[in-house]
Amino acid sequence: MSLPRDCSRDEWPLKAYKNLDFLNSDDARNIRVLCEMTEPGLRFAEENIRDTIVLFGSARTIPVVEAKKNLEAVKSAIQDPKKPTSEEAKALHKAEVDMRSAPYYDAAVQLAEELTEWSMNLPESAKRRFFICSGGGPGIMEAANRGAHQAGGKSVGLGISLPFEQGVNEYIPEDLKFEFHYFFVRKYWFVLLAEALVAFPGGFGTLDELFETLTLIQTKKVEQKPPIVLFGSDFWNSVVDFDSLVKWGTISPEDVHLFKIIDTVEEARDYIIEKLTEKFLK
């Protein structure tokens, strides 16, 4: 075996747990997975975090104020509104799509803020606190951590290393910032501590997280069913035809009751608080 990089003959033989070439090799993948399965739990214990409310959704969603500003800038830059160039049309389409989805960012901030305030104001006798948890990145994830931060509470950010669209947002306390390499381990930590989940409009990642969670509940791999909110009926009813899944017999009629589609922050907040109160606080 050749000497690892940055290792001199005087340092050899190197202990295996200090050998970075080995630890980053294919043969040590199981060790890296075990690290991601173990280390976060130690931090959660130190921070006394046992119960989370997970908010997830698109990393591309931006605040309403920013979306409006961008749309106005794009429109003003178009030379001939009746005949925009292909690049201008592309920029206009993106700005209009961003504007359409932007209210969900603001809603996620408000929902996270109000749920954090509720949790922080629970009496000492309740002996439970519920912390907002997100995927740690931008978009809806940032909105979730931002809302908790505005309420004066701490929140969790389970980040993931990606070639684009990721990076842990600024609203997460340092001790609760995570960056995972393995998606499946990240999802393990999402589900393990989640007492409620809210899915905002999102892409492949959001759909993956939602349907894996629903599958775990459907197959009773999750012992106690957490309340699941799909926020935004316009999005969810147009993207997923749950009734067709029932008609085709690929899910059971009762499976559509594993979640609730909701359109307002107030209804989502009250629904989650009601379910968590019934389950943990009575």
Secondary structure, 3 states (H helix, E strand, C coil): CCCCCCCCHHHCCCCHHHCHHHHCCHHHHHHHHHHHHHHHHHHHHHCCCCEEEEEECCCCCCCHHHHHHHHHHHHHHCCCCCCCCHHHHHHHHHHHHHHHHHHHHHHHHHHHHHHHHHHHCCCHHHCCCEEEEECCCCCHHHHHHHHHHHCCCCCEEEEECCCCCCCCCCCCCHHHEEEECCHHHHHHHHHHHEEEEEECCCCHHHHHHHHHHHHHHHCCCCCCCCCEEEECHHHHHHHCCHHHHHHCCCCCHHHHHCCEEECCHHHHHHHHHHHHHHHHHC
